[in-house]
Amino acid sequence: MDPLHVSRIAELASVLEVSGYPKPGNVHRTRDFDDMVYEDFLVSGIVTGDTMRLAAERGRN
């Protein structure tokens, strides 16, 4: 599988997972914690894409 495709799938999965509702005890789109908010998870899901792409490239070799 193409490493760029893998990274996009990982990003999308992260964003969709945190967007689930309701998630008892967890941050989701209508519930934040004092030290962590929904948008933190959205950003982290996107910025992991490069790392996932690199991992997929290494896995192909």
Residue pairs with C-beta under 8 A, 6 or more apart in sequence:
1 56
2 56
3 53
3 54
3 56
3 57
3 60
4 53
6 52
6 53
6 55
6 56
7 49
7 50
7 52
7 53
7 56
8 49
10 45
10 48
10 49
10 52
11 45
11 46
11 48
11 49
11 52
13 45
14 41
14 44
14 45
14 46
14 48
15 41
15 42
15 45
15 46
17 45
18 27
18 28
18 29
18 38
18 41
18 42
18 45
19 28
19 29
20 28
21 28
21 29
21 30
22 28
22 30
22 31
23 31
27 33
27 36
27 37
27 38
27 40
27 41
28 38
29 38
31 38
32 38
